[in-house]
Amino acid sequence: QSLQETNRKHTKAKNNYGNPIHLPSKILAVIADPSAPSDAVYVAESAGNARRIVIDTDENSAIYRGPTAPLTSLTLGPNGATLFAGCWDKSIWSWDTRTRSPQRRYQGHTDFVKAVVTLRLSSPSKTDILISGSSDTTIIIWSIDSGEKLHILHRHLRGVLDFAIDPLTYNPLSTDNGEVAFLSADSYREIRRWKITGGAANAEEIEPENPIVAHETSVYALRFDSDGDLWTASADGTAKCLSREGSWKADTQLAHGDYVRSVAVGEGVVVTAGRDEDVKVWEKGSGKLVHVFDGHWEEVTGLAILQGRVASVSIDGTLRTWGLKPEDLRGARLNGKEEQIDMENKDDGGGNDMALTEEEERELAEIMADVEE
C-alpha cells in the first residue's frame, strides 16, 4: 500500500471512538453471547484463538486455544455449552464454554470452513446437529454427539459464506422442531434454501432450480429480522431486505458502498459494515441513512447486536461498540457535527466558538425525529 495510506491508517489508529478493545491479531468474526446479551461476545481471531469478551469491563473472560490457523466463523451449540469455530485448516473446532477444554474436532471438508451454525431437532427424537459450509462448495450436516457426517450437500457453484436458520420453522426453545429450513449464501451470488426432516434422516434443497439471486456477486451475510424477512450483505456494495411475502425479492436496498461484509438488524434500525471501515446505521422502515460511525481503520468483518448497541470487529484488531438508542444516535450525530466544525476551524485558523448553523440544526432534528418514530 502507498505511504499516504500507511500514514492515514497510522493516524486513524490512535482514535478511541467506539471504546476500542484491542486484541493481538485480526478479528474475523463476532457473535453475541445469549447468556449475557447486554455486554458479552465471542470473537474469532486470525491467530487461531477464540475469546469471550465482557465489553464493559474489557475482560477476556475466556480464551479458547488449539488451532494454529485463522478462525473464520463462530456459533454456539443448541444448549449454549459448546462453542464451535470454522477454521482455515478445513475443520471445525469445539470447546466447552465453561472449562475452555477442547472437545470434538469435525474433519471432512477439503478447503477453508467459512460458516457454521447449529440447531436441535426434536422429532422423532432429540438430535443436535452442526452445519458447516466451506470454500470447497459443500455443506456438511454433522451429528454433534457422534461426529458422524449425516449429509453432504453439493448444489453451490462456489464457496459457501454464511447460513441463516429460518425462524418461522425453528424455535430453539420448542420441543416440536420436526422440520427446519435454513438458507446458505455463496461467493457466486446465489442463496439456496434447504430443509431437514425426520430427525436429520433427510436433508434436501427447496426449489433447487430456483435459487434466490438478489445480488450481482458474493453474498457475505444473511440475517433474518423479527418479521421473518431476510437481510443480505454483498460484495456488490449493497445490503438488501428480501421479502418473504414477495417471494424473496428485494423491497429495500441500502447503498452502503464498497464490499458490505456484515449486516445486523436491531430495534427499528439496520446496521451495515464492510471494507470502507464505516459502520452505518439505517432506519429499517424507510431505508434512510441515520448515522455513520467512523472508528475502525481497516475492513470491518463482523457485527453483533447487543441490547441497545452494536458491536463491530475488524482486521485492525479492535472490538468497538456503538449506541443504537435514539438518544445515543442523537448524541453521535451532534458530536459528529461538532468534530467536523472543529476540524474546519483548525483548517481555517479560526476559533472554537462556532455553533451549528440553522440548516444543520434542522437536518439533525429531522434525522433524529425519524429515528424516534
NUGU-484774 format. One record per residue (C-alpha): x, y, z; residue number from 1; residue in three letters. Coordinates in steps of 0.05 Angstrom, whole numbers, plus 5000, padded with zeros to 4 digits. Layout:
N
{ketor {X Y Z} NUM "ALA"};
...
//
This chain:
373
{ketor {5000 5000 5000} 1 "GLN"};
{ketor {5022 5072 4989} 2 "SER"};
{ketor {5059 5113 5041} 3 "LEU"};
{ketor {5000 5160 5043} 4 "GLN"};
{ketor {4952 5103 5060} 5 "GLU"};
{ketor {5001 5076 5112} 6 "THR"};
{ketor {5004 5145 5145} 7 "ASN"};
{ketor {4928 5152 5143} 8 "ARG"};
{ketor {4919 5086 5179} 9 "LYS"};
{ketor {4973 5102 5230} 10 "HIS"};
{ketor {4939 5168 5247} 11 "THR"};
{ketor {4869 5139 5249} 12 "LYS"};
{ketor {4891 5080 5292} 13 "ALA"};
{ketor {4900 5129 5350} 14 "LYS"};
{ketor {4826 5145 5356} 15 "ASN"};
{ketor {4783 5119 5414} 16 "ASN"};
{ketor {4715 5122 5380} 17 "TYR"};
{ketor {4672 5063 5399} 18 "GLY"};
{ketor {4714 5050 5462} 19 "ASN"};
{ketor {4761 5001 5427} 20 "PRO"};
{ketor {4784 4937 5459} 21 "ILE"};
{ketor {4850 4917 5427} 22 "HIS"};
{ketor {4866 4844 5412} 23 "LEU"};
{ketor {4933 4816 5389} 24 "PRO"};
{ketor {4911 4794 5319} 25 "SER"};
{ketor {4859 4808 5265} 26 "LYS"};
{ketor {4787 4794 5286} 27 "ILE"};
{ketor {4748 4756 5233} 28 "LEU"};
{ketor {4680 4742 5266} 29 "ALA"};
{ketor {4637 4761 5325} 30 "VAL"};
{ketor {4573 4733 5357} 31 "ILE"};
{ketor {4534 4756 5417} 32 "ALA"};
{ketor {4534 4713 5479} 33 "ASP"};
{ketor {4460 4699 5494} 34 "PRO"};
{ketor {4476 4685 5567} 35 "SER"};
{ketor {4497 4758 5575} 36 "ALA"};
{ketor {4462 4794 5518} 37 "PRO"};
{ketor {4478 4864 5540} 38 "SER"};
{ketor {4554 4863 5542} 39 "ASP"};
{ketor {4588 4797 5524} 40 "ALA"};
{ketor {4611 4770 5457} 41 "VAL"};
{ketor {4653 4715 5427} 42 "TYR"};
{ketor {4705 4734 5374} 43 "VAL"};
{ketor {4747 4693 5325} 44 "ALA"};
{ketor {4819 4713 5312} 45 "GLU"};
{ketor {4867 4703 5254} 46 "SER"};
{ketor {4918 4677 5305} 47 "ALA"};
{ketor {4873 4616 5316} 48 "GLY"};
{ketor {4843 4635 5384} 49 "ASN"};
{ketor {4771 4647 5402} 50 "ALA"};
{ketor {4754 4692 5460} 51 "ARG"};
{ketor {4696 4711 5504} 52 "ARG"};
{ketor {4698 4785 5520} 53 "ILE"};
{ketor {4658 4823 5571} 54 "VAL"};
{ketor {4655 4891 5537} 55 "ILE"};
{ketor {4640 4938 5595} 56 "ASP"};
{ketor {4698 4912 5636} 57 "THR"};
{ketor {4746 4900 5578} 58 "ASP"};
{ketor {4754 4829 5606} 59 "GLU"};
{ketor {4779 4770 5566} 60 "ASN"};
{ketor {4738 4723 5609} 61 "SER"};
{ketor {4757 4661 5568} 62 "ALA"};
{ketor {4808 4644 5514} 63 "ILE"};
{ketor {4797 4581 5472} 64 "TYR"};
{ketor {4861 4554 5444} 65 "ARG"};
{ketor {4883 4498 5397} 66 "GLY"};
{ketor {4880 4519 5324} 67 "PRO"};
{ketor {4942 4548 5291} 68 "THR"};
{ketor {4905 4575 5230} 69 "ALA"};
{ketor {4855 4633 5226} 70 "PRO"};
{ketor {4784 4622 5253} 71 "LEU"};
{ketor {4731 4648 5205} 72 "THR"};
{ketor {4664 4637 5239} 73 "SER"};
{ketor {4632 4621 5305} 74 "LEU"};
{ketor {4568 4591 5333} 75 "THR"};
{ketor {4544 4563 5399} 76 "LEU"};
{ketor {4513 4494 5408} 77 "GLY"};
{ketor {4438 4487 5419} 78 "PRO"};
{ketor {4447 4486 5495} 79 "ASN"};
{ketor {4499 4542 5495} 80 "GLY"};
{ketor {4551 4497 5529} 81 "ALA"};
{ketor {4595 4486 5468} 82 "THR"};
{ketor {4630 4537 5424} 83 "LEU"};
{ketor {4643 4518 5351} 84 "PHE"};
{ketor {4692 4553 5304} 85 "ALA"};
{ketor {4704 4543 5229} 86 "GLY"};
{ketor {4778 4545 5211} 87 "CYS"};
{ketor {4825 4553 5153} 88 "TRP"};
{ketor {4853 4484 5170} 89 "ASP"};
{ketor {4790 4455 5137} 90 "LYS"};
{ketor {4760 4432 5204} 91 "SER"};
{ketor {4711 4455 5257} 92 "ILE"};
{ketor {4738 4461 5327} 93 "TRP"};
{ketor {4696 4459 5390} 94 "SER"};
{ketor {4706 4476 5464} 95 "TRP"};
{ketor {4667 4471 5529} 96 "ASP"};
{ketor {4648 4544 5541} 97 "THR"};
{ketor {4656 4539 5616} 98 "ARG"};
{ketor {4721 4498 5623} 99 "THR"};
{ketor {4751 4521 5557} 100 "ARG"};
{ketor {4774 4450 5544} 101 "SER"};
{ketor {4776 4427 5471} 102 "PRO"};
{ketor {4721 4379 5451} 103 "GLN"};
{ketor {4709 4342 5386} 104 "ARG"};
{ketor {4742 4365 5322} 105 "ARG"};
{ketor {4700 4356 5259} 106 "TYR"};
{ketor {4741 4340 5197} 107 "GLN"};
{ketor {4715 4326 5127} 108 "GLY"};
{ketor {4720 4390 5084} 109 "HIS"};
{ketor {4776 4398 5033} 110 "THR"};
{ketor {4783 4474 5039} 111 "ASP"};
{ketor {4772 4531 5088} 112 "PHE"};
{ketor {4710 4526 5132} 113 "VAL"};
{ketor {4675 4594 5126} 114 "LYS"};
{ketor {4607 4584 5160} 115 "ALA"};
{ketor {4578 4544 5218} 116 "VAL"};
{ketor {4511 4540 5252} 117 "VAL"};
{ketor {4476 4491 5299} 118 "THR"};
{ketor {4405 4470 5315} 119 "LEU"};
{ketor {4366 4418 5354} 120 "ARG"};
{ketor {4315 4373 5321} 121 "LEU"};
{ketor {4263 4343 5366} 122 "SER"};
{ketor {4225 4294 5323} 123 "SER"};
{ketor {4224 4235 5322} 124 "PRO"};
{ketor {4279 4241 5376} 125 "SER"};
{ketor {4325 4296 5400} 126 "LYS"};
{ketor {4383 4306 5352} 127 "THR"};
{ketor {4434 4362 5358} 128 "ASP"};
{ketor {4466 4378 5291} 129 "ILE"};
{ketor {4522 4422 5265} 130 "LEU"};
{ketor {4520 4451 5195} 131 "ILE"};
{ketor {4585 4474 5162} 132 "SER"};
{ketor {4599 4509 5096} 133 "GLY"};
{ketor {4665 4512 5061} 134 "SER"};
{ketor {4705 4543 5004} 135 "SER"};
{ketor {4703 4472 4974} 136 "ASP"};
{ketor {4629 4490 4956} 137 "THR"};
{ketor {4599 4436 5001} 138 "THR"};
{ketor {4554 4438 5062} 139 "ILE"};
{ketor {4562 4382 5113} 140 "ILE"};
{ketor {4510 4364 5165} 141 "ILE"};
{ketor {4541 4331 5226} 142 "TRP"};
{ketor {4516 4296 5288} 143 "SER"};
{ketor {4545 4338 5344} 144 "ILE"};
{ketor {4545 4280 5393} 145 "ASP"};
{ketor {4578 4227 5349} 146 "SER"};
{ketor {4616 4269 5298} 147 "GLY"};
{ketor {4584 4229 5242} 148 "GLU"};
{ketor {4573 4263 5175} 149 "LYS"};
{ketor {4498 4256 5163} 150 "LEU"};
{ketor {4493 4291 5096} 151 "HIS"};
{ketor {4538 4326 5045} 152 "ILE"};
{ketor {4501 4378 5002} 153 "LEU"};
{ketor {4532 4396 4935} 154 "HIS"};
{ketor {4489 4448 4900} 155 "ARG"};
{ketor {4532 4511 4908} 156 "HIS"};
{ketor {4578 4530 4850} 157 "LEU"};
{ketor {4628 4569 4893} 158 "ARG"};
{ketor {4647 4573 4966} 159 "GLY"};
{ketor {4594 4577 5020} 160 "VAL"};
{ketor {4600 4641 5061} 161 "LEU"};
{ketor {4542 4643 5111} 162 "ASP"};
{ketor {4480 4609 5138} 163 "PHE"};
{ketor {4414 4632 5168} 164 "ALA"};
{ketor {4362 4588 5201} 165 "ILE"};
{ketor {4291 4606 5181} 166 "ASP"};
{ketor {4259 4630 5247} 167 "PRO"};
{ketor {4189 4613 5222} 168 "LEU"};
{ketor {4209 4539 5221} 169 "THR"};
{ketor {4252 4536 5283} 170 "TYR"};
{ketor {4244 4556 5356} 171 "ASN"};
{ketor {4305 4537 5397} 172 "PRO"};
{ketor {4261 4533 5460} 173 "LEU"};
{ketor {4210 4487 5428} 174 "SER"};
{ketor {4205 4412 5433} 175 "THR"};
{ketor {4169 4408 5366} 176 "ASP"};
{ketor {4223 4423 5315} 177 "ASN"};
{ketor {4208 4366 5267} 178 "GLY"};
{ketor {4224 4403 5201} 179 "GLU"};
{ketor {4273 4460 5199} 180 "VAL"};
{ketor {4293 4504 5140} 181 "ALA"};
{ketor {4358 4541 5132} 182 "PHE"};
{ketor {4390 4584 5078} 183 "LEU"};
{ketor {4461 4586 5052} 184 "SER"};
{ketor {4498 4641 5013} 185 "ALA"};
{ketor {4558 4634 4968} 186 "ASP"};
{ketor {4614 4673 4934} 187 "SER"};
{ketor {4580 4667 4867} 188 "TYR"};
{ketor {4516 4705 4885} 189 "ARG"};
{ketor {4465 4651 4900} 190 "GLU"};
{ketor {4424 4639 4963} 191 "ILE"};
{ketor {4397 4568 4968} 192 "ARG"};
{ketor {4343 4541 5014} 193 "ARG"};
{ketor {4345 4473 5049} 194 "TRP"};
{ketor {4301 4433 5096} 195 "LYS"};
{ketor {4320 4379 5146} 196 "ILE"};
{ketor {4267 4329 5168} 197 "THR"};
{ketor {4260 4263 5204} 198 "GLY"};
{ketor {4310 4277 5259} 199 "GLY"};
{ketor {4363 4294 5207} 200 "ALA"};
{ketor {4348 4230 5168} 201 "ALA"};
{ketor {4331 4273 5108} 202 "ASN"};
{ketor {4362 4337 5080} 203 "ALA"};
{ketor {4342 4366 5014} 204 "GLU"};
{ketor {4340 4431 4976} 205 "GLU"};
{ketor {4277 4472 4969} 206 "ILE"};
{ketor {4265 4490 4896} 207 "GLU"};
{ketor {4335 4471 4873} 208 "PRO"};
{ketor {4325 4501 4804} 209 "GLU"};
{ketor {4304 4567 4833} 210 "ASN"};
{ketor {4358 4596 4879} 211 "PRO"};
{ketor {4349 4666 4906} 212 "ILE"};
{ketor {4391 4714 4864} 213 "VAL"};
{ketor {4386 4785 4891} 214 "ALA"};
{ketor {4458 4809 4884} 215 "HIS"};
{ketor {4510 4816 4829} 216 "GLU"};
{ketor {4565 4779 4865} 217 "THR"};
{ketor {4586 4747 4932} 218 "SER"};
{ketor {4535 4747 4988} 219 "VAL"};
{ketor {4574 4752 5053} 220 "TYR"};
{ketor {4519 4753 5106} 221 "ALA"};
{ketor {4447 4730 5118} 222 "LEU"};
{ketor {4404 4755 5176} 223 "ARG"};
{ketor {4330 4746 5189} 224 "PHE"};
{ketor {4291 4802 5223} 225 "ASP"};
{ketor {4233 4795 5271} 226 "SER"};
{ketor {4183 4797 5213} 227 "ASP"};
{ketor {4215 4736 5180} 228 "GLY"};
{ketor {4245 4776 5123} 229 "ASP"};
{ketor {4317 4764 5102} 230 "LEU"};
{ketor {4372 4817 5102} 231 "TRP"};
{ketor {4434 4805 5060} 232 "THR"};
{ketor {4502 4837 5053} 233 "ALA"};
{ketor {4542 4833 4988} 234 "SER"};
{ketor {4607 4850 4954} 235 "ALA"};
{ketor {4566 4890 4904} 236 "ASP"};
{ketor {4564 4946 4955} 237 "GLY"};
{ketor {4492 4937 4978} 238 "THR"};
{ketor {4452 4907 5034} 239 "ALA"};
{ketor {4381 4886 5017} 240 "LYS"};
{ketor {4317 4864 5051} 241 "CYS"};
{ketor {4286 4804 5015} 242 "LEU"};
{ketor {4212 4799 5027} 243 "SER"};
{ketor {4184 4732 5046} 244 "ARG"};
{ketor {4115 4751 5021} 245 "GLU"};
{ketor {4147 4778 4957} 246 "GLY"};
{ketor {4179 4711 4941} 247 "SER"};
{ketor {4246 4735 4967} 248 "TRP"};
{ketor {4250 4795 4921} 249 "LYS"};
{ketor {4285 4857 4947} 250 "ALA"};
{ketor {4239 4910 4974} 251 "ASP"};
{ketor {4293 4952 5007} 252 "THR"};
{ketor {4364 4967 4983} 253 "GLN"};
{ketor {4417 5002 5025} 254 "LEU"};
{ketor {4474 5030 4983} 255 "ALA"};
{ketor {4530 5023 5034} 256 "HIS"};
{ketor {4586 5027 4982} 257 "GLY"};
{ketor {4646 4981 4972} 258 "ASP"};
{ketor {4643 4909 4997} 259 "TYR"};
{ketor {4590 4900 5051} 260 "VAL"};
{ketor {4616 4845 5097} 261 "ARG"};
{ketor {4561 4845 5150} 262 "SER"};
{ketor {4491 4866 5165} 263 "VAL"};
{ketor {4454 4866 5232} 264 "ALA"};
{ketor {4382 4883 5250} 265 "VAL"};
{ketor {4366 4920 5314} 266 "GLY"};
{ketor {4304 4954 5342} 267 "GLU"};
{ketor {4279 4997 5284} 268 "GLY"};
{ketor {4348 5001 5252} 269 "VAL"};
{ketor {4393 4962 5206} 270 "VAL"};
{ketor {4469 4965 5212} 271 "VAL"};
{ketor {4519 4952 5155} 272 "THR"};
{ketor {4594 4949 5153} 273 "ALA"};
{ketor {4650 4928 5107} 274 "GLY"};
{ketor {4714 4945 5071} 275 "ARG"};
{ketor {4705 5021 5074} 276 "ASP"};
{ketor {4716 5017 5151} 277 "GLU"};
{ketor {4649 5051 5166} 278 "ASP"};
{ketor {4592 5025 5210} 279 "VAL"};
{ketor {4528 5054 5180} 280 "LYS"};
{ketor {4461 5057 5215} 281 "VAL"};
{ketor {4397 5059 5173} 282 "TRP"};
{ketor {4325 5069 5191} 283 "GLU"};
{ketor {4294 5000 5179} 284 "LYS"};
{ketor {4227 5023 5154} 285 "GLY"};
{ketor {4249 5076 5104} 286 "SER"};
{ketor {4320 5055 5088} 287 "GLY"};
{ketor {4344 5125 5105} 288 "LYS"};
{ketor {4416 5133 5129} 289 "LEU"};
{ketor {4415 5156 5201} 290 "VAL"};
{ketor {4488 5158 5221} 291 "HIS"};
{ketor {4558 5135 5202} 292 "VAL"};
{ketor {4604 5112 5259} 293 "PHE"};
{ketor {4677 5122 5240} 294 "ASP"};
{ketor {4730 5090 5283} 295 "GLY"};
{ketor {4759 5027 5251} 296 "HIS"};
{ketor {4820 5037 5208} 297 "TRP"};
{ketor {4816 4971 5169} 298 "GLU"};
{ketor {4760 4930 5140} 299 "GLU"};
{ketor {4702 4914 5187} 300 "VAL"};
{ketor {4690 4839 5187} 301 "THR"};
{ketor {4630 4828 5232} 302 "GLY"};
{ketor {4573 4859 5272} 303 "LEU"};
{ketor {4534 4833 5332} 304 "ALA"};
{ketor {4471 4864 5361} 305 "ILE"};
{ketor {4472 4873 5437} 306 "LEU"};
{ketor {4419 4907 5480} 307 "GLN"};
{ketor {4414 4978 5454} 308 "GLY"};
{ketor {4480 4977 5416} 309 "ARG"};
{ketor {4520 4941 5363} 310 "VAL"};
{ketor {4590 4911 5369} 311 "ALA"};
{ketor {4636 4914 5308} 312 "SER"};
{ketor {4702 4877 5296} 313 "VAL"};
{ketor {4756 4889 5245} 314 "SER"};
{ketor {4821 4864 5217} 315 "ILE"};
{ketor {4851 4925 5253} 316 "ASP"};
{ketor {4848 4881 5315} 317 "GLY"};
{ketor {4795 4921 5353} 318 "THR"};
{ketor {4726 4908 5380} 319 "LEU"};
{ketor {4684 4971 5384} 320 "ARG"};
{ketor {4613 4985 5408} 321 "THR"};
{ketor {4563 5038 5383} 322 "TRP"};
{ketor {4498 5060 5415} 323 "GLY"};
{ketor {4434 5048 5375} 324 "LEU"};
{ketor {4383 5080 5421} 325 "LYS"};
{ketor {4353 5146 5394} 326 "PRO"};
{ketor {4389 5187 5447} 327 "GLU"};
{ketor {4455 5153 5430} 328 "ASP"};
{ketor {4446 5166 5356} 329 "LEU"};
{ketor {4426 5238 5371} 330 "ARG"};
{ketor {4489 5248 5412} 331 "GLY"};
{ketor {4533 5215 5360} 332 "ALA"};
{ketor {4503 5258 5305} 333 "ARG"};
{ketor {4513 5321 5345} 334 "LEU"};
{ketor {4585 5303 5364} 335 "ASN"};
{ketor {4599 5288 5292} 336 "GLY"};
{ketor {4576 5358 5272} 337 "LYS"};
{ketor {4618 5389 5327} 338 "GLU"};
{ketor {4680 5350 5307} 339 "GLU"};
{ketor {4671 5370 5235} 340 "GLN"};
{ketor {4665 5443 5255} 341 "ILE"};
{ketor {4727 5438 5299} 342 "ASP"};
{ketor {4767 5409 5241} 343 "MET"};
{ketor {4742 5465 5195} 344 "GLU"};
{ketor {4762 5517 5247} 345 "ASN"};
{ketor {4831 5487 5253} 346 "LYS"};
{ketor {4839 5486 5178} 347 "ASP"};
{ketor {4816 5559 5173} 348 "ASP"};
{ketor {4855 5582 5234} 349 "GLY"};
{ketor {4790 5603 5267} 350 "GLY"};
{ketor {4766 5598 5338} 351 "GLY"};
{ketor {4726 5544 5371} 352 "ASN"};
{ketor {4662 5582 5386} 353 "ASP"};
{ketor {4626 5565 5321} 354 "MET"};
{ketor {4556 5535 5332} 355 "ALA"};
{ketor {4514 5491 5287} 356 "LEU"};
{ketor {4481 5531 5231} 357 "THR"};
{ketor {4405 5535 5230} 358 "GLU"};
{ketor {4405 5490 5169} 359 "GLU"};
{ketor {4448 5438 5204} 360 "GLU"};
{ketor {4403 5440 5266} 361 "GLU"};
{ketor {4341 5428 5223} 362 "ARG"};
{ketor {4376 5370 5188} 363 "GLU"};
{ketor {4396 5340 5255} 364 "LEU"};
{ketor {4326 5348 5284} 365 "ALA"};
{ketor {4294 5315 5223} 366 "GLU"};
{ketor {4340 5256 5225} 367 "ILE"};
{ketor {4330 5243 5299} 368 "MET"};
{ketor {4255 5251 5293} 369 "ALA"};
{ketor {4256 5197 5241} 370 "ASP"};
{ketor {4295 5151 5287} 371 "VAL"};
{ketor {4247 5163 5346} 372 "GLU"};
{ketor {4186 5148 5304} 373 "GLU"};
//
